[in-house]
Amino acid sequence: MADPPLIIAAAGRPHPTEQVSGDAWAVHWHAEQCRIAVIDGLGHGPEAATVAERATTALARYPDLDPLSALARCDEALAGTRGAAVSVAAIDCRTSRLVYAGIGNIEAQLWQAGASQRLIAYRGIVGVTRRTVRAFSFDLRPDWWLLLYTDGISSHLNAAELDSTVRADPRAAADAALARWGRSTDDATAVVVCPSHHAR
């Protein structure tokens, strides 16, 4: 069997006073496109976890949707709930192109050619405040890697401060982001994605 074109790793934990996390993440493949979603149910605890589960269930039903359409499905699924922040990244492994769309305070950083770029998510709460958003497209270089993280991890996260051997290992990078920049006031989740040939 051929190696998968991408390596995806995550690290997460609930709020220190809770048993379950209101954060979730999901990966769906359709042909040569991989879609990664990160969801942060508003607040924390069981109710936030229920909201995140509703979003992941909705996404699983439609693995072929582009990021904007996936956000719209989540908005429908979360109507009447406390809502969530949701970010969706779709990576076309054939064309080496990333399409990204998000609503709420999930951060995303795209690293390539030794530099980082923060990806834009719109203000709002999926399922609560409807608004028009747009998706953003990026050409991916061979050395790219993508980091997505909920607001339980400080916005001051700077992956350039991580050792290069850690950055080359998605699992180690996700663990390090959580350990170094995780905050004790919320659930926290970090997801790292990179091409399999880049990981060592």
N, C-alpha and C positions, 0 to 999 in steps of 0.2 A: 504494500500500500504506500502511495506517495505521501510525503510529509505534508501537513497542512500548510497553506501559504502564510498564515498568520499565527502568532502566539498571543494569547490573551490571558492575562492574569489579574486577579483581584485580591484585595485585602480589606477587611471591614470588621467593625465591631458595633454593638449597640451602645446607646447612652449608658454610662456607668451604673445608673440606677434601674435599668431595664433588662429584661431577659431576651427580648426580641428587638430587632432593628427595623426602623422605618425606612431604611435604605434598601434598594434592590438594584440588580443589574441583570441584563438579559442579552444573549447573543443568538442571532438567527441568520442562517445562510439561505440564499436564493441564487441558484446557479453559481456564478463566480463573485457574487457580492455578499459581503458580510455586514450585518447591521448590529451595532452595539448600542444599547440604551442603558442609561443610568437614571434611576428614579429616587427621589427623596420625598417621602410622604411628609406633609407639613407636621411639624412637631416631632415627637418620638413616642415609642411605646406601641402597644398592640393596635391602637387605632391607626397610627401612621403605617404600621406594617400591613394592615388590611388594605389601605389605600394603595400602597406599593404593589401588593399582590394583584389587585384589580388591574393595575396598569400592565404588569408583566403578562397577565392572562390575555388581555386585549391584544398586546403585541404578538403573542405566540400564535394567535389566530390568523394573523396577516404578515407572514414573514417576508413577503415580497414588496411591502409598501416602502416608499421613499421616506426620508426623515420628516418632511412636512406632513405627509399623509399619516405617518405613524403618530405624530403629535396630535393630529386631529382625532384619531381613534382613541387615544388616551384621554383627550378632553371629553369625548362622549362618554367613555367608560367611567370617568371620575366625577361626572356631574352629580351634584347633591352630596358630595363628600367634602372633607376638609381640603382636598386637593393636594397637588404635589409639584415639585420642580422636576422637569424631565428634559434630558438632552439625548439626542440621537445622532450617531455618526454612522454613515454608510461608506464602506470601503470597497471599491471595485478593484479586485485583484488583477483583472485583465488589463485595465487601462491605467492603473496606479493613480486613482483619483479618489479624493475624500469629499463627501458632501455632509455638512453638519448643520443641525438646527436645534435650538434649545429655548426653553422658557423657564425662568427661575434661576436660582443662585447655585447651579452646578457649574463648576469651573472646568475649562478644557484648555490644554496646552498642546500644540503640535510642535515637535522638535525635529529639525532636519538641517543638515549642512552646518551644524554647530550653533544654531540659533533657535530661539523659541518664538512662538506666535500664540497669543491668547485668542481663542475662538469666541465669537460673540454669541451670547444668549440674551434673549429679550426678557425684560421684567414681566412678572405676572405669576399666576398660579394656575397650572393646568387643572381644568375641571371647575374653576371658580371664576376667573377673569378671562374672558375671550378677547383675543386681539389678533391683528394681522402680523405674521412673522415672515421672514424670508430665510431661505437656506443659503449657505455659503459653500463654495467649491474651492478645492485646493489640489494642485498637482503634487504628487508625492515623489520625493527623491528616494533612491535606494536605501538611504540610511534613516528614514523617518521613524519616529515613534510618537504615539499619542497617549496622553495622560488625561483622564477624566476623574473628577473627585467632587464629593458633596461638601456642603459647608461645615461639616464636622471636622474638616481639614482646613487649616488656615489658608487664607488667600495669599499669604506671604510665602507659600511654598515656592521654592526655587530649586528645580531639579538639577541645575548646574552645580549645586553644592554637593550633589551625590558623587561618590567615586565612580569613575568611568566603568569599572567592572560591574558595579551595581546597576548603572543605567543600561548596560548591555544585557541584563537579565530581567525580563519583565516581572517575574515573581519577586525577585529581590527588590526591584524598584517600587512595586506596590507596597510591599512590607515596610520599606524604608520611609515612604511617604506617610504611611499611617503612623508609624512609630515616632517619626521626627516632628511632624506637623499636625498630628491629630489633636483635637481639642476635647476636653472633658465635659463640655456642655451640650453635646449632641451626639447622635449616631454619626459614624464616619465610614466612608468607603472610598477606595481608590482603585481605578481600573487602568491597566497599562496594556497597550496594543502595539505590536511591531511586526514587521515581516519576519518570517522564520529564519531567513538567511542572515538577518541582522543580529539575532540573539546568539549568544555564545554560551 
